[in-house]
Amino acid sequence: MKESALYAKIVEWSEEDQCFVGSAPGLVYGGCHGDDEKEVFDQLCQIVDDIIDLYHKEGKPLPPPTAGRDLANSLQQIA
């Protein structure tokens, strides 16, 4: 398993920006955007990998994981 799997990745439509916006809560907010949902997700995955690499190169501890916290079901109760 890659370390990036420890972080939830969200791609959502932004009415304000009229495009898809990708973020990884706790790691990067508003990290990328575009017109194609899958391309934004792919770009977001690469950004998360790059950020994790930077943390390692700088000897900094990674933020706490956000995946595995049943995020999808938690969000479903909000809707």
N, C-alpha and C positions, 0 to 999 in steps of 0.2 A: 504494500500500500504506500502510495506517495503521501508525503506530509500535507500536501494541498488538500487531500481528502478530509482533513480534520476541520476544514473551514467551509461553512455553508456559502454557496454562491447563488446570488439572486439576480435574475434578469427580469425587468419589468418595464412596461410601457409608461412613458412619461408624457402626459397630456401637455404639460408646460413646454417641454422640449420637442415634442412631436417625434420622438424616437425611443428606441429601447435603451435602457441604462442598466449597466451591470455593476454590482457591488458585492463585497464579501465582508459582511458585518464583523467588526472587531479587527479587521485587517486592512480593508480599503473601502471607502465609500465613494460612489460615483466614479469608479475606476475607468469605465469605458462606455461608449455609446455608439449607436448606429441604427440603420434601417432594417437590418436583418438580425432577427432574434438569435439564430444559431451562431452567426459570426460574432455577435457580441459575447455570447457565452464562451466560445472558443478563445476569444481575445481575453476575456476575464480569467479563464483558467491559466493562460500564459502569464498574465499580470500577477496572479497569486503565486505561481511558481517563482517568478522573478523576485517578488517581495520576500518570499521565504529565503531565497538564495542570498539576498541582501542582508537579512537578519543574521544568517550564518556567517557571512563574510565579515560583518561588523562585530561579531561575537555577542550579539544581543539575544536575550531569550525571546522566543515567539510569544505572541499574545495567546491567551487561553483559547482552546478550540471552540468553535461554534457549531460544528456538525455533531450529530448524535444526541442532540438535545430535544428530539422530537419537534423540531422547529415547524415542520409542515403542519402537524396537527395543532400546534399552538396558534399558528396563523389562521387556521381554518375556523377556530372558535371566535376570532375577531371579526371575520367576514359575515 
